[in-house]
Amino acid sequence: MTNETGRFANVIVDISHEKLDRPFQYRIPDALMGELEVGMAVMIPFGRGDKRIRGYVMEITDRVDYDEAKLKEVDSIVKDGIGAQDDSIRLAWWIRENYGSTMIAALKTVLPVKKKIKQVVKKTIVCKVQTDVAAQKAEEFEAKHQKAKARLMRELAAHPVLPQTLITGKLNVAAQTIQALEKACLIEVQAEEVYRSALPGKLPVSGSKKQLSENQGRIVDSIAVDFSAGIRQTYLIHGVTGSGKTEVYMELIERVIAMGRQAIMLIPEIALTYQTLVRFYQRFGDRVSVMNSRLSAGERSDQYERAAKGDIDIMIGPRSALFAPFGRLGLVIMDEEHEGSYKSESMPKYHAREVAGELCRMKDASLVLGSATPSVETYYRAKKGEIRMYVLRERLAGGQLPKVYVEDLRSELKSGNRSIFSRRLHGLIDDRLEKGEQTMLFINRRGYAGFVSCRSCGHVMKCPHCDVSLSEHTDRYQKISRLVCHYCGYETAGVTSCPRCGSRYILGFRAGTQQIEELLHKEFPTARVLRMDADTTKNKDSYERILSQFADGDADILVGTQMIVKGHDFAKVTLVGILAADMSLHAGDYRAGERTFQLLTQAAGRAGRSALPGEVVIQTYQPEHYAVVHAASQDYEGFYEEEISYRDLMGYPPVAHMMAVLVLSEDALTGAEHARELAEQARRQYNDRRPVIIGPTEAMIGRINDIYRHIFYVKHREYQVLTGIKDALEQMIHARQWSADSVQFDFDPMNHY
């Protein structure tokens, strides 16, 4: 990080304390002028008596925000080396510079634990007298009708050490009784602080590992040799579904741990946590932990503390696990690296892949990316030689890739089939039920999620606070309908007649997992059906419960959204049905083809992963689309060549880069004017470099929760040009004294606005 110039330092003191998670300004003394850098740890006078405490430099500036005469000076730079938290501060600054946000927002991203949660204390009762004395005391207490004391001493005579929870629970002994016996020197209460477990119940530990194939072993050896030689780079493992990428990951992690380093294993979905955790725990035991949003605040705090102390070697989880405070990080693995969930949709809008690359650079670590369908960005870099690529072409179990059928729904409709299931899919489901094999049905929508409109006058039920239609949700058992806004949470009762014209022909367009589940019960009454979507996984451990039921054979059919097609491995699944496969092609997004190809390929990859052969049915209205054609043939290279030529022609990432600038305002006219001024500034800033500016205009969803949204896009082949424009716009926002969160920047956006 280069030295900054300026006379003042804005220092963060303690982000874990609500009242201190803001910067405090200090003068930079002459002795430190030019030495101080953003991200450095410093000692500063703070509070009464000028007590010296540790802080972190967030910004160096010539702008004074307070009465200069009252500012204190930075005392000194901390010279005791760079700790895990110091690295987090530096990483936050990098995120802030590259993605645009306030430094506080970036800090809260990399230091996610808001406050210290009270430690759990485990208490144990220890008998301080000999067992025969304890038995005698029990008899004495019994004679005096002191039943509780007698029960406890009798139990301690047989078991001299007992957990207090057992004594107060099963033995029904009150705290006052324990205190009385402790005062009489008959027992001792021992207290020990323990960490809350983040693991879902007891997991088995075997320590065993599978024999790697020749190709797998070659990949592991190559990366491990680089690591031993001090070579750090980014690797891509491009392996077909079922090719054993996870075995490669675990072997690499074992090699790195043997060298005294730690590893982070990123997975795209919380739904994948349980299956991944089981496999890693079996091999590595309690040196493995997990970090995700489903943990309680106490569980998250404890895992963060364990990582900081070096009590664990492996952290597993979605993108937030990237910020585990490891002091000896040696390896970051990013499975299913193509997944859009690795991109944050709140400020700062960082991508975990790029942040992982910077973290590895800071920590002298290696980055391994893995996918059966790599993102176009990653494959583009691999083709250019910036990333070293390895390929796994065969399935580990020796099975063949599934046979894929593409069913044209237009032909089905013409032939009189109005069911959501094509004739082929219906027949294959019947076949699997007879054989006792399992089926997965995938759709990328959930619930009764269609909009509700009047067939007579065309009126659509909309949210009064957002420019979006309300979605209909119906309780299957109580038959109660409600209309919900998925943006602001507004909810109202369902309607039976049109509020505009009074017609009773007001209905919802329904195409979701809930409807499919109901149709399955109707068409296949003996089938045991599980549904997995956002509605059925709201509660803690619901992912694990549903997946365990399916893995144990307690259901014949699993129907769900995207979360069921990402990385799961079920030996008895021999049929995958993809319903409304091309729905994502109509997203109005330049990534629509890529997303569709990835979804179809990943979904197809769930079938036939063991010795049993698999079949896949893709139902579509556009069987000729190149994303569908190449997904059906599992031809990534063919898809990539068509897709990259389209991106090159249109100037889209990764060939060029885009920056979305979203302007938020409580007043529509003010927001439009601010967007126009910012777009003009962007044009002036790099007029000689000719950035392409699209807009400004009202966003696709022009209002959410009574906040108006205006958008414009800036395109350029050089990423640094866009960050330069971002810096200029931030200066303008500060000079105009607009709210810091009224403008959001999104580089190479994953979703449209």
Order of alpha helices (4+ residues) and beta strands (2+ residues): beta-beta-beta-beta-beta-alpha-alpha-beta-alpha-alpha-beta-alpha-alpha-beta-alpha-beta-alpha-beta-alpha-beta-alpha-beta-beta-alpha-beta-alpha-beta-beta-alpha-alpha-beta-beta-beta-beta-beta-beta-alpha-beta-alpha-beta-beta-alpha-beta-alpha-alpha-beta-alpha-beta-beta-alpha-beta
